[in-house]
Amino acid sequence: MTVATNRRHFLQGTSAALVAGFAPRAAWGRTEVDVVIIGAGLAGLLTAHKLEAAGLKTVIVEGEKRVGGRLHTLYDLPGEPEAGGIQVGTGYRLLRAIANDLKVGLSERGGAGAGIAESSSALFNINGQTVTPADWPTAAANRLSANERSTLPSALGFSYGTKLRRLANPEAWLDADPTLDISYATALRQAGASDEALRLIQANMNGNTLASMSQLHALRTAAIFRAGAGPTATIDGGSQRLPEAMAARIKSPIRLGQLVTGISEDANGVTVRTTKNSVRGRHAICTIPFSALRHIPIDGYLDAAIATLIASLPYTRASFAYLSASEAFWKSDGLPETLWTDDPLIGRVFVLGDNPAMLKVWAVGAGADLLVRTNPALAATEIIARIENARPSAKGKLKMERLFSWQQSPMARGIYHHIGIGQAALLARATRAEGQRLHFAGEHMAQSASGMEAALESGDRVARLVAERI
């Protein structure tokens, strides 16, 4: 492994003919395309479009039989719910521009995982008891410390987050004080969080555990939120409509259902092997999550930071259950729509819509693992029974439609990355690294954005880099 030097050094160095696209022209004939792109998610699709516009020949290989990556609308379920990315933030500049260009509509009806606007409050089921927000401060189920008791379980993370040090802007994590790169659990405890507060924050956090996530990830997330504060939107017709529209404008072939089995880089190009065939390009751009890439052999140059993170960058484990209801019971029982629990099997239960009446169970971390380890029939029975126990008006009205788990997908093995303890400087270096012929993009390689916008940000950056190299 060698440390990646900057592009200027590559272009000015005497060995430039052997790296980064400057191989002798006689070697170009042995490649099929200019760039092989691995992954047909947002990053891969934008990269292909940008390179085509620069006059380059590309091909996309994708293990799934659809485009979109972790944008995945379940068209075959009632109401066509989402399994992947949903929120379009106010600061999603690239995504909004692309959607506008492709005439893909956006609706500002928000949502934090549900696909429709989430209620401002939730019904809580904590320590085996169902409690309304109004009753929470004095409820027997409330085992928080005296100064925490008035804070709702779902607001504890935000409440303690305001006591942590702020980053000046979303990019500040790239060069942040390394003393901030401690576990989120330690940071919250130093801010005064009780053990019960930590337990409840972890119950439904966007990560696996407080102990394994870096405080800098939480600070970065908060900075992104502040920079893009405002109403969120959803993509009309489902999130997958956007990558489908992006794919439709690409002239290059998109080879679906071809799972990558190996990547080999040499002085003249990169060979990408798949379950169906191999394709060789002068360069390759890998946009799939590191959680999936770590199971694919790579032979070639890798920056040390990227090599380390391929093996170790954590991804949130997330499992969902989709349930239909014979009637919208949440409209008549006088209680908040959203159910927020400390039960690992059901986590949070969101209302997806009233017509059809659909619910989505969102479990993360250990809860996500529990759901996928449980026999599907038993999981369905248990989930329904636990929802009915927490919300009696649901009794006899629920039917399981689908269980879905991102960590079980070989193309994802998790829903999105987060920064592990001590990994912030490493990830910052990885986002700045410039490969020789093998390059990387995806939401995990963004510097200033998160989610869907992060994938587009990284794809735009690497497309410009590669276009300059060829």
C-alpha positions in Angstrom: 0.0 0.0 0.0 1.2 3.5 -0.7 -0.2 6.8 0.3 -2.1 8.5 -2.5 -0.4 11.8 -3.5 -2.3 14.6 -5.0 -3.4 14.8 -8.6 -0.9 17.6 -9.4 2.0 15.3 -8.5 0.6 12.5 -10.7 0.2 14.8 -13.7 3.6 16.4 -13.3 5.6 13.2 -12.3 7.8 11.3 -14.7 5.7 8.1 -14.2 2.5 9.8 -15.4 2.3 7.5 -18.5 1.8 4.5 -16.2 -0.9 5.8 -13.9 -4.2 7.6 -13.8 -5.2 7.1 -17.4 -2.0 8.1 -19.2 -0.9 4.6 -20.3 0.5 4.3 -23.8 -2.2 4.4 -26.5 -1.2 0.9 -27.7 -2.6 -0.4 -24.4 -6.0 1.3 -24.9 -7.1 -1.2 -27.5 -7.0 -3.9 -25.0 -9.8 -2.2 -23.0 -13.5 -2.4 -23.9 -14.6 1.0 -22.5 -13.0 4.1 -21.0 -14.7 3.6 -17.6 -16.3 0.6 -15.9 -18.8 1.8 -13.3 -19.7 -0.6 -10.5 -23.2 0.1 -9.1 -26.3 1.6 -10.6 -27.3 3.7 -7.7 -27.4 7.5 -7.7 -23.6 7.9 -7.7 -23.0 5.4 -10.5 -25.8 6.8 -12.7 -24.7 10.4 -12.3 -21.0 9.4 -12.9 -22.0 7.6 -16.2 -24.0 10.6 -17.3 -21.2 13.1 -16.6 -18.6 10.9 -18.3 -20.8 10.4 -21.4 -21.2 14.2 -21.6 -17.4 14.4 -21.6 -17.4 12.0 -24.7 -16.2 8.9 -22.8 -17.5 5.3 -23.3 -18.8 3.7 -20.1 -20.6 0.6 -18.9 -22.4 0.1 -15.6 -22.4 -3.3 -13.9 -25.1 -3.8 -11.2 -25.7 -6.9 -9.1 -29.4 -6.2 -8.6 -31.9 -6.6 -11.4 -33.0 -3.0 -11.0 -31.4 0.4 -10.8 -31.5 2.6 -7.8 -29.2 0.9 -5.2 -30.5 1.9 -1.8 -33.3 3.8 -3.3 -35.9 1.0 -3.5 -39.6 1.5 -3.9 -41.6 -1.7 -3.3 -43.9 -1.4 -6.3 -45.6 -4.7 -5.6 -46.9 -3.8 -2.1 -50.0 -1.8 -1.3 -49.2 1.9 -1.4 -45.8 1.2 -3.0 -43.8 2.0 0.2 -40.1 2.7 0.4 -37.4 0.4 1.6 -34.6 2.8 1.1 -33.9 6.5 0.9 -36.9 8.8 1.3 -36.0 12.3 2.5 -35.0 15.1 0.1 -33.5 17.8 2.3 -33.7 21.5 1.6 -30.0 21.5 1.0 -30.1 18.7 -1.6 -28.9 21.0 -4.3 -27.7 18.4 -6.8 -30.7 16.1 -6.4 -33.2 18.9 -6.8 -31.4 20.1 -9.9 -31.4 16.6 -11.4 -35.0 16.0 -10.6 -36.0 19.4 -12.2 -34.0 18.6 -15.3 -35.6 15.2 -15.6 -39.1 16.4 -14.8 -39.3 14.2 -11.7 -41.6 15.9 -9.3 -40.9 16.5 -5.6 -43.6 16.9 -2.9 -42.8 18.7 0.3 -44.8 16.4 2.5 -41.8 15.4 4.5 -41.2 12.3 6.4 -38.5 10.8 8.7 -38.7 7.2 7.6 -42.4 6.9 7.0 -42.8 8.3 3.5 -45.4 10.8 4.6 -45.3 13.7 7.1 -44.5 12.3 10.5 -46.6 13.4 13.5 -44.9 15.9 15.7 -45.4 13.5 18.7 -45.5 9.8 19.2 -47.2 7.2 21.3 -44.6 5.6 23.6 -44.3 2.0 24.7 -41.5 2.0 27.2 -40.6 -0.6 29.8 -43.8 -2.6 28.8 -46.2 0.4 29.3 -48.0 2.5 26.8 -47.7 6.2 27.6 -48.9 9.4 25.8 -46.6 12.4 25.6 -48.7 14.3 28.0 -48.4 11.5 30.7 -44.7 10.8 30.1 -43.2 13.1 32.8 -45.0 11.4 35.6 -45.5 7.9 34.2 -44.2 4.8 36.1 -42.5 3.7 32.9 -40.3 6.9 33.0 -37.1 5.8 34.7 -35.0 8.8 33.6 -33.1 10.9 36.1 -35.0 13.9 37.7 -33.6 16.5 35.3 -34.5 14.3 32.2 -38.0 13.2 33.1 -39.8 16.0 31.2 -37.9 15.1 28.0 -39.7 12.7 25.6 -37.8 9.5 24.8 -37.7 10.4 21.1 -36.2 13.8 22.0 -33.4 12.7 24.3 -30.8 12.5 21.5 -31.6 16.0 20.3 -31.7 17.4 23.8 -28.2 16.1 24.7 -26.9 16.8 21.2 -27.3 20.5 22.0 -24.9 20.2 24.8 -22.1 18.8 22.6 -19.6 20.9 20.8 -20.9 22.3 17.5 -19.1 22.0 14.1 -18.9 25.3 12.3 -20.3 23.7 9.0 -20.9 20.3 7.4 -17.3 20.1 6.1 -15.7 20.8 9.5 -15.5 17.2 10.4 -12.8 16.7 7.8 -10.2 18.5 9.9 -11.9 18.3 13.3 -10.1 18.1 16.6 -9.2 14.4 17.0 -10.1 14.5 20.6 -13.8 14.8 19.4 -13.4 11.3 17.8 -14.6 9.4 20.9 -17.6 7.1 21.2 -21.0 8.8 21.1 -21.9 7.0 24.3 -18.9 8.6 26.1 -19.8 12.0 24.8 -23.4 11.8 25.9 -22.4 10.5 29.3 -20.0 13.4 29.7 -22.9 15.7 28.8 -24.8 14.2 31.7 -27.0 11.5 30.2 -28.1 8.8 32.6 -27.9 5.1 31.8 -31.6 5.0 31.1 -31.3 8.0 28.7 -28.5 6.2 26.9 -30.6 3.1 26.6 -33.5 5.0 25.1 -31.4 7.0 22.7 -29.8 3.8 21.4 -33.2 2.1 21.1 -34.0 3.9 17.8 -30.8 5.7 16.8 -29.7 5.8 13.2 -26.8 3.5 13.9 -25.9 0.2 15.6 -24.7 1.2 19.1 -23.8 4.4 20.9 -20.6 2.7 21.9 -19.4 2.0 18.4 -20.3 5.3 16.7 -18.0 8.3 16.8 -19.2 11.5 18.4 -18.0 13.2 15.2 -20.6 11.3 13.2 -23.3 12.8 15.4 -21.8 16.3 15.2 -21.5 16.0 11.4 -25.1 15.0 11.1 -26.2 17.9 13.3 -24.2 20.3 11.2 -25.7 19.0 8.0 -29.2 19.4 9.5 -28.6 23.0 10.6 -27.2 23.9 7.2 -30.2 22.5 5.4 -32.9 23.2 8.0 -36.4 23.5 6.4 -39.1 21.3 4.9 -38.1 18.0 3.4 -39.6 16.6 0.3 -40.3 13.2 -1.2 -40.0 12.0 -4.8 -43.3 11.8 -6.6 -44.3 8.2 -7.4 -41.6 6.8 -5.2 -37.9 7.4 -4.6 -36.9 4.9 -7.3 -38.5 7.0 -10.0 -35.4 9.3 -9.9 -32.8 6.7 -10.6 -35.1 5.2 -13.2 -35.3 8.5 -15.0 -31.5 9.0 -14.7 -30.9 5.5 -16.2 -33.3 6.3 -19.1 -31.1 9.2 -20.3 -27.9 7.2 -20.2 -26.8 5.8 -23.6 -24.2 3.4 -22.2 -25.2 -0.1 -21.4 -26.4 -1.0 -17.8 -25.7 -4.6 -17.2 -28.2 -5.7 -14.5 -28.1 -8.9 -12.5 -24.3 -9.1 -12.7 -22.8 -9.4 -9.2 -19.1 -8.3 -9.2 -16.8 -11.2 -8.1 -13.4 -9.5 -8.4 -11.5 -6.4 -9.4 -8.0 -6.3 -10.8 -6.1 -3.1 -11.6 -2.8 -2.9 -13.5 -0.8 -0.2 -15.3 -3.1 -0.3 -18.3 -6.6 -0.6 -16.9 -9.0 -2.4 -14.6 -10.7 -5.7 -15.1 -14.1 -6.2 -13.4 -15.2 -9.8 -13.1 -18.9 -10.6 -12.6 -21.1 -13.7 -12.2 -21.8 -13.5 -16.0 -18.6 -12.2 -17.7 -15.7 -9.7 -17.3 -15.4 -6.2 -18.6 -12.2 -4.2 -18.9 -11.8 -0.4 -18.9 -9.0 2.1 -18.8 -10.5 3.2 -15.4 -13.1 1.9 -13.0 -15.3 3.7 -10.5 -16.7 1.6 -7.6 -19.8 3.2 -6.1 -21.1 0.3 -4.0 -21.0 0.4 -0.2 -17.8 -0.7 1.5 -19.9 -3.2 3.5 -20.5 -5.0 0.2 -17.1 -4.3 -1.3 -15.2 -6.0 1.5 -16.5 -9.3 0.3 -15.0 -8.7 -3.2 -11.3 -9.5 -3.9 -9.4 -6.4 -5.1 -6.0 -6.8 -6.7 -4.3 -3.4 -7.3 -3.4 -0.1 -5.9 -5.4 1.1 -2.9 -4.8 4.1 -0.7 -4.1 2.8 2.8 -7.1 4.7 4.3 -9.5 3.3 1.7 -8.2 -0.2 2.2 -8.7 0.1 5.9 -12.2 1.4 5.6 -13.3 -1.1 3.1 -12.6 -3.7 5.8 -14.0 -1.8 8.8 -16.3 1.2 8.0 -19.5 0.4 9.9 -22.9 0.4 8.3 -26.2 0.6 10.1 -28.1 -2.7 10.2 -31.8 -2.0 9.4 -34.8 -4.3 9.0 -38.3 -3.4 8.1 -41.7 -5.0 8.3 -44.6 -3.8 6.2 -48.2 -4.4 7.5 -51.5 -3.6 6.0 -54.5 -2.7 8.2 -58.2 -3.5 7.6 -58.9 0.1 8.7 -57.0 3.2 9.7 -57.5 2.6 13.5 -55.0 5.4 14.3 -57.5 7.9 13.1 -60.2 6.9 15.6 -58.4 6.1 18.8 -57.3 9.6 19.6 -53.6 8.7 19.9 -50.5 9.9 17.9 -49.9 8.0 14.7 -46.3 7.0 15.3 -45.5 4.3 17.9 -42.0 4.7 19.4 -40.9 1.8 21.6 -37.9 0.3 23.4 -38.9 -3.1 22.1 -36.1 -4.2 19.8 -38.3 -6.2 17.5 -40.7 -3.3 16.6 -38.6 -0.2 17.3 -40.6 2.5 15.6 -43.9 1.9 13.8 -44.8 4.6 11.2 -48.1 5.1 9.5 -47.4 5.1 5.7 -50.9 6.1 4.6 -54.6 5.8 5.2 -55.6 4.6 1.7 -54.4 2.0 1.6 -53.9 1.7 5.4 -50.3 0.7 5.8 -47.7 0.6 8.6 -43.9 0.2 8.5 -41.9 -1.2 11.4 -38.3 0.1 11.5 -35.8 -1.8 13.6 -32.1 -1.0 13.8 -28.9 -2.6 15.2 -29.6 -5.5 17.5 -33.3 -5.3 16.8 -32.7 -5.6 13.0 -30.6 -8.7 13.7 -33.3 -10.1 15.9 -35.9 -9.6 13.2 -33.9 -11.4 10.5 -32.9 -14.3 12.8 -36.5 -15.0 13.7 -38.5 -17.4 11.6 -40.6 -15.2 9.3 -44.0 -16.6 10.4 -43.0 -16.3 14.0 -41.7 -12.8 13.4 -45.0 -11.8 11.8 -47.0 -13.2 14.8 -44.7 -11.5 17.3 -44.7 -8.1 15.6 -48.5 -8.0 15.3 -48.9 -9.2 18.9 -46.5 -6.5 20.2 -48.2 -3.7 18.3 -51.6 -4.8 19.5 -50.4 -4.9 23.0 -48.9 -1.4 22.7 -51.9 -0.1 20.8 -55.1 -2.1 21.6 -57.1 -0.4 18.8 -54.9 -2.4 16.3 -56.2 -5.8 17.6 -57.3 -8.1 14.8 -56.7 -5.5 12.1 -53.1 -6.1 11.0 -51.7 -8.4 8.3 -48.0 -8.9 7.5 -47.1 -8.0 3.9 -43.3 -8.2 3.8 -40.2 -8.4 5.8 -37.2 -6.6 4.3 -33.6 -6.4 5.6 -30.7 -4.3 4.1 -28.0 -6.3 5.9 -29.2 -9.4 4.1 -28.6 -7.9 0.7 -25.2 -8.9 -0.7 -25.2 -5.6 -2.7 -25.6 -3.5 0.5 -25.1 -5.4 3.8 -26.4 -2.3 5.6 -28.5 0.8 5.0 -25.9 3.6 5.3 -22.5 4.2 6.8 -21.5 5.9 10.0 -18.1 6.9 11.3 -16.7 4.4 13.8 -14.6 5.5 16.8 -11.2 6.8 15.7 -12.2 6.7 12.0 -13.0 10.3 11.2 -9.5 11.3 10.1 -9.2 8.1 8.1 -12.5 8.7 6.3 -11.6 12.3 5.6 -8.4 11.2 4.0 -10.3 8.5 2.0 -12.6 11.1 0.6 -9.6 13.2 -0.6 -7.7 10.2 -2.0 -7.2 10.0 -5.8 -6.7 6.5 -7.1 -4.6 5.6 -10.1 -7.1 3.7 -12.2 -9.6 2.4 -9.6 -11.7 5.2 -8.0 -14.5 5.3 -5.4 -17.7 7.1 -4.9 -21.0 6.6 -3.0 -22.7 8.2 0.0 -19.8 7.1 2.2 -17.3 9.1 0.2 -19.0 12.5 0.5 -17.5 15.4 2.3 -20.3 17.8 2.9 -23.6 16.0 2.4 -25.4 12.9 3.6 -27.9 10.5 2.2 -29.0 10.8 -1.4 -27.2 14.1 -1.9 -24.0 12.5 -0.6 -24.1 9.9 -3.3 -24.5 12.5 -5.9 -21.8 14.8 -4.5 -19.2 12.0 -4.6 -20.3 10.9 -8.0 -20.0 14.4 -9.4 -16.5 14.8 -7.9 -15.1 11.5 -9.2 -16.6 12.0 -12.6 -14.7 15.3 -13.0 -11.5 13.7 -11.7 -11.6 10.8 -14.1 -12.6 12.9 -17.1 -9.5 15.0 -16.5 -7.3 11.9 -16.3 -8.4 10.4 -19.7 
